[in-house]
């Protein structure tokens, strides 16, 4: 094969790459590419592309849907009605029934102020929230524009009422949110993850929820996908679990497919693909199948 279009679920390791003698380009149908050994691909002169930018809006919107579902106990309330608990109680309304938390005046902590994190910050202003952020590189260019304040990671976890994660999965971000850091969060805090599952130590999160270190969580991504329905995390009513649908809109998935095609066509023409991940590969081999 000369070209390969891949999904996040396809493991492209160095062993496979070394055997694919004719392979020249991998066009990933996703913004993340932690399933691909990019270092090995670069060494072998194989171009790797992804689909950034086009899923920003969809993922940011889903982040807010998940955040609000946890904050206002939407899924739990739906089950309360659908499974007959409301009917059995014979109480149409009660001052303490299904109490959640308001967003206005709360502090939102964003981990990763890239495209998606920045869009989440913009939306937060409509809710009247204070926004703080942590990023590997401080984004002073965005602080004034978005009205956000920088914090180191531990301080952000201590201050935020809601923490939302928007970083890629790397060696540095693997289990970034571990037991030690979960203990730094407020007992009333909520944790949202629409980035990569392994950024959070799921076993530590289950312990945090069981022992009440935090108030709830919303997860679109998981360390192991699909998630085992018997996993301890599924037992908590204060957790909303989604099956990795951050980019799952008709508009976004169509644009992702177009971008995969654009990358392949550009490479075929001998041009550098528009969303090339491993830019150093051009030093090893020029673009094109020749």
C-alpha atoms as one frame of an Amber mdcrd trajectory, in Angstrom:
protein
   0.000   0.000   0.000   1.145   3.550  -0.809  -1.282   5.454   1.443  -3.240
   4.615   4.548  -6.354   6.327   5.954  -6.642   5.545   9.655  -8.971   5.904
  12.622  -8.067   6.387  16.284  -8.851   2.720  16.852  -6.133   1.608  14.391
  -2.830   0.903  16.119  -0.038   1.914  13.773   3.166   0.851  15.515   6.736
   0.754  14.275   6.551  -2.950  13.484   3.694  -2.354  11.039   5.413   0.676
   9.519   8.653  -1.206   8.930   6.772  -3.917   7.066   4.865  -1.472   4.858
   7.743  -0.880   2.459   5.712   1.182  -0.041   3.827   3.278   2.497   4.385
   7.015   2.015   1.545   8.735   3.896  -0.891   8.072   6.761  -3.985  10.288
   6.697  -5.569  10.151  10.139  -9.332  10.721  10.342  -9.048  12.484  13.724
  -7.257  15.384  15.344  -5.432  13.115  17.805  -2.759  10.704  16.578  -1.492
   8.942  19.698  -2.343   5.629  17.989   0.475   6.240  15.481   4.215   5.939
  16.155   4.968   9.315  14.603   8.660   9.227  15.505   9.116   5.946  13.679
   7.086   7.195  10.714   9.287  10.278  10.428  12.427   8.181  10.536  11.073
   6.046   7.697  10.022   9.038   5.627   6.296   8.430   6.071   4.086  11.526
   6.215   1.424  11.688   8.951  -1.567  14.039   8.711  -4.589  14.679  10.926
  -7.812  16.720  10.892  -7.414  19.660  13.322  -9.578  22.744  13.403 -12.639
  21.252  11.741 -13.899  19.614  14.948 -13.322  22.552  17.283 -16.925  23.738
  17.389 -18.466  20.278  17.749 -16.137  19.246  20.582 -16.483  22.558  22.415
 -20.268  22.316  22.179 -20.226  18.750  23.477 -18.001  19.856  26.359 -20.713
  22.279  27.403 -23.476  19.718  26.912 -21.571  17.312  29.161 -20.730  20.017
  31.700 -24.338  21.123  31.990 -25.595  17.549  32.136 -23.376  16.925  35.171
 -24.043  20.296  36.821 -27.838  19.973  36.535 -28.016  16.171  36.889 -29.792
  15.829  33.533 -29.140  12.112  32.952 -29.940  11.213  36.544 -33.157  13.232
  36.346 -34.135  11.553  33.077 -33.684   8.136  34.711 -35.648   9.362  37.729
 -38.604   9.938  35.431 -38.087   7.147  32.894 -37.523   4.354  35.419 -40.570
   5.276  37.524 -38.909   6.647  40.656 -40.723   9.980  40.332 -44.032   8.144
  39.913 -43.403   5.907  42.918 -42.600   8.886  45.164 -45.946  10.505  44.353
 -44.303  13.905  44.801 -44.732  16.220  41.837 -42.342  18.884  43.127 -40.128
  19.303  46.176 -37.701  22.103  47.169 -34.794  19.665  47.472 -35.535  17.359
  44.541 -32.650  16.926  42.053 -30.656  19.943  43.191 -27.746  20.900  40.948
 -25.417  23.890  40.730 -25.635  27.155  38.782 -22.769  28.166  36.507 -23.011
  31.946  36.890 -20.258  33.220  39.152 -18.400  29.905  39.217 -14.743  29.475
  38.209 -14.040  27.329  35.158 -10.550  25.840  34.964  -9.419  24.924  31.441
  -6.455  22.588  31.051  -5.113  23.203  27.548  -5.876  26.506  25.807  -5.659
  25.333  22.210  -8.436  25.648  19.636 -11.031  23.713  21.621 -10.040  25.073
  25.028 -10.196  28.625  23.663 -13.682  28.082  22.237 -14.835  26.626  25.562
 -13.494  29.778  27.250 -15.453  32.009  24.862 -18.696  30.172  25.615 -18.037
  30.390  29.383 -18.356  34.168  29.238 -21.990  33.825  28.157 -22.648  32.020
  31.449 -20.987  34.733  33.515 -18.139  32.500  34.650 -14.607  33.418  35.664
 -12.130  31.475  33.511  -8.650  30.382  34.523  -6.402  28.147  32.457  -3.263
  26.059  32.478  -1.229  25.339  29.374   2.265  23.986  28.875   3.067  27.329
  27.241   1.495  30.416  28.766  -0.786  32.079  26.187  -0.478  35.764  27.008
  -1.703  36.550  23.483  -5.063  34.973  24.365  -5.425  36.151  27.960  -6.710
  39.625  27.110  -8.641  38.484  24.044 -10.526  35.757  25.933 -10.535  37.384
  29.359  -8.809  34.427  31.014  -6.161  34.202  33.728  -3.181  31.851  33.858
  -2.592  29.485  36.764  -0.117  26.664  37.290  -1.850  23.285  37.211  -2.046
  22.657  40.948  -3.387  26.151  41.659  -6.005  25.768  38.935  -7.206  22.504
  40.482  -7.481  24.168  43.884  -9.408  27.210  42.630 -11.730  25.844  39.944
 -15.343  24.842  40.557 -15.337  22.988  37.251 -12.240  21.595  35.508 -12.341
  20.729  31.804  -9.516  18.986  29.935  -8.392  19.828  26.374  -4.859  18.461
  25.941  -3.464  15.771  23.619  -2.290  12.468  25.047   1.495  12.488  25.341
   4.067  11.050  27.729   3.754  14.282  29.727  -0.066  14.283  29.918  -0.573
  10.558  30.597  -2.364  10.337  33.986  -1.858  14.083  34.427  -4.942  13.975
  36.660  -3.921  11.382  39.238  -4.805  10.679  42.854  -2.541  13.420  44.199
  -4.087  16.058  41.935  -7.667  14.904  42.451  -7.153  15.474  46.172  -6.286
  19.116  45.428  -9.723  19.789  43.907 -12.680  21.189  45.816 -15.098  18.630
  47.226 -17.806  20.480  45.280 -15.845  20.443  42.001 -16.819  18.775  38.731
 -14.342  17.216  36.270 -15.021  17.115  32.510 -12.915  15.270  29.912 -13.465
  15.426  26.147  -9.755  15.093  25.274  -8.194  11.642  25.798  -9.159   9.076
  28.408  -5.681   8.313  29.673  -5.076  11.920  30.705  -7.047  10.894  33.817
  -6.100   7.939  36.009  -9.543   6.323  35.927  -8.953   4.132  38.961  -7.967
   7.212  40.963 -11.071   9.026  39.685 -13.309   6.155  40.780 -11.713   6.336
  44.235 -12.189  10.118  44.326 -15.892   9.760  43.513 -16.394   6.890  45.948
 -14.745   8.801  48.805 -16.250  12.189  47.922 -13.086  14.109  46.991 -15.026
  15.706  44.111 -18.746  16.089  43.410 -19.054  14.595  39.925 -17.579  13.995
  36.493 -18.469  13.935  32.823 -16.402  11.744  30.487 -16.625  11.452  26.714
 -13.320   9.578  26.493 -11.974   6.603  28.435  -8.700   4.816  29.040 -10.104
   1.697  27.396 -12.671   2.061  24.619 -15.301   0.760  24.416 -15.771   1.073
  28.175 -16.539  -2.131  30.062 -20.085  -1.725  31.463 -18.856  -3.404  34.650
 -16.113  -0.840  35.204 -16.410   0.812  38.661 -16.875   4.247  37.073 -20.267
   3.184  35.675 -21.748   2.719  39.164 -21.853   6.403  40.093 -25.020   8.433
  39.573 -22.999  11.661  39.608 -21.028  10.670  36.494 -22.205  11.129  32.909
 -20.536   8.765  30.431 -20.513   9.208  26.653 -19.076   6.913  23.925 -16.432
   9.287  22.467 -18.817  11.479  20.446 -17.012  14.829  20.689 -16.847  15.301
  16.917 -20.017  13.366  16.137 -21.988  15.880  14.091 -22.877  15.472  10.426
 -21.093  18.711   9.584 -17.851  17.886  11.383 -17.495  14.294  10.243 -18.081
  15.386   6.623 -15.398  18.080   6.934 -12.999  15.597   8.533 -13.426  13.256
   5.557 -12.791  16.159   3.175  -9.603  17.074   5.003  -8.340  13.487   4.808
  -8.903  13.635   1.053  -7.247  17.072   0.761  -4.142  15.783   2.516  -3.908
  12.753   0.238  -4.488  14.800  -2.934  -1.863  17.372  -1.971   0.664  14.622
  -1.282  -0.178  12.972  -4.634   0.567  16.290  -6.355   3.955  16.459  -4.654
   2.840  19.187  -2.263   3.206  19.288   1.509  -0.188  18.226   2.963  -2.096
  21.096   4.631  -2.211  19.463   8.087   1.110  17.648   8.235   1.896  16.452
  11.776   5.549  15.398  11.442   7.016  18.406   9.636  10.590  17.069   9.912
   9.672  14.267   7.515  10.256  16.617   4.556  13.975  16.424   5.375  13.835
  12.653   4.910  11.672  12.415   1.785   9.916  14.869  -0.507   6.126  14.603
  -0.757   4.707  12.491  -3.544   4.555   8.848  -4.575   7.406   9.096  -7.069
